[in-house]
Amino acid sequence: MKFLVIFRPNGQPHQFKDEHARAHGSALNELLAKGELEIAYVFVAGGGAYVVNAVDTKELFEKVRGNPLFKSSTVEVHPIADATDYLEGYADYVGK
């Protein structure tokens, strides 16, 4: 299942140095290449959003809390679906 994860700074300092940023960028590229992360964006004013695939709660937990900025962020997690798949399923549901 797909989840939209939105994280925003919660006021705590990140203590994020240049080497941490480079390592985090490499880790993101790895997750993107493996298809475990579909897309990742940052908000210029701080925070960001990404779409992650997870088959169960444990995997989702690891991918959300594995973000090195997790402890200094307010995090929202929303289940999402492809719009065309959703609309087709909805049409089947209401057409019964």
C-alpha positions as CSV (number, residue, x, y, z in Angstrom):
1,M,0.0,0.0,0.0
2,K,1.1,3.6,-0.6
3,F,1.4,6.3,2.0
4,L,2.0,10.0,1.8
5,V,4.3,11.1,4.6
6,I,4.5,14.8,5.4
7,F,7.0,16.1,7.9
8,R,7.5,19.6,9.2
9,P,10.0,21.1,11.6
10,N,8.7,21.0,15.2
11,G,11.1,23.7,16.5
12,Q,13.9,21.4,17.7
13,P,17.3,22.0,16.0
14,H,18.2,19.3,13.4
15,Q,21.9,19.3,14.1
16,F,22.1,18.3,10.4
17,K,25.7,18.8,9.1
18,D,26.9,18.6,5.4
19,E,28.0,15.0,5.7
20,H,24.6,14.0,7.1
21,A,22.9,15.7,4.2
22,R,25.1,13.9,1.7
23,A,24.5,10.5,3.5
24,H,20.8,11.1,3.6
25,G,20.8,12.0,-0.1
26,S,22.6,8.7,-0.9
27,A,20.1,6.7,1.2
28,L,17.2,8.4,-0.5
29,N,18.7,7.6,-4.0
30,E,19.0,3.9,-2.9
31,L,15.4,3.7,-1.7
32,L,14.2,5.4,-4.9
33,A,16.2,2.9,-7.0
34,K,14.8,0.0,-5.2
35,G,11.2,1.3,-5.5
36,E,10.7,1.4,-1.8
37,L,10.2,5.2,-2.0
38,E,8.3,6.5,-5.0
39,I,9.2,10.2,-4.7
40,A,10.6,12.6,-2.2
41,Y,10.4,16.4,-2.0
42,V,11.5,19.0,0.5
43,F,9.7,22.2,1.3
44,V,12.1,25.2,0.9
45,A,10.9,26.6,4.2
46,G,11.6,23.3,6.0
47,G,10.2,19.8,6.1
48,G,9.1,17.7,3.1
49,A,7.0,14.9,1.8
50,Y,7.5,11.5,0.3
51,V,5.4,8.6,-1.0
52,V,6.4,5.2,0.5
53,N,5.3,1.7,-0.3
54,A,4.8,-0.6,2.7
55,V,3.3,-4.1,2.9
56,D,2.6,-4.0,6.7
57,T,2.6,-1.8,9.7
58,K,6.2,-2.8,10.7
59,E,7.6,-1.8,7.3
60,L,5.7,1.5,7.5
61,F,6.9,2.1,11.0
62,E,10.5,1.5,9.9
63,K,10.3,3.8,6.9
64,V,8.6,6.7,8.7
65,R,10.7,6.5,11.9
66,G,13.9,5.8,9.9
67,N,13.9,9.3,8.6
68,P,16.8,11.0,10.4
69,L,14.7,14.1,10.9
70,F,11.8,12.2,12.5
71,K,12.5,13.3,16.1
72,S,12.7,16.9,15.2
73,S,9.6,16.9,13.0
74,T,5.8,16.8,13.2
75,V,4.8,13.9,11.0
76,E,1.5,13.1,9.2
77,V,0.9,9.7,7.4
78,H,-1.9,9.3,4.9
79,P,-2.9,6.2,3.0
80,I,-3.2,7.1,-0.7
81,A,-4.4,5.3,-3.9
82,D,-3.9,5.9,-7.6
83,A,-6.8,8.2,-8.7
84,T,-7.7,6.1,-11.7
85,D,-7.7,2.8,-9.7
86,Y,-9.8,4.5,-7.0
87,L,-12.3,5.8,-9.4
88,E,-12.7,2.4,-11.2
89,G,-13.1,0.7,-7.8
90,Y,-15.6,3.3,-6.7
91,A,-17.6,2.9,-9.9
92,D,-17.7,-0.9,-9.3
93,Y,-18.8,-0.4,-5.7
94,V,-21.7,2.0,-6.4
95,G,-22.7,0.2,-9.6
96,K,-23.7,-3.0,-7.6
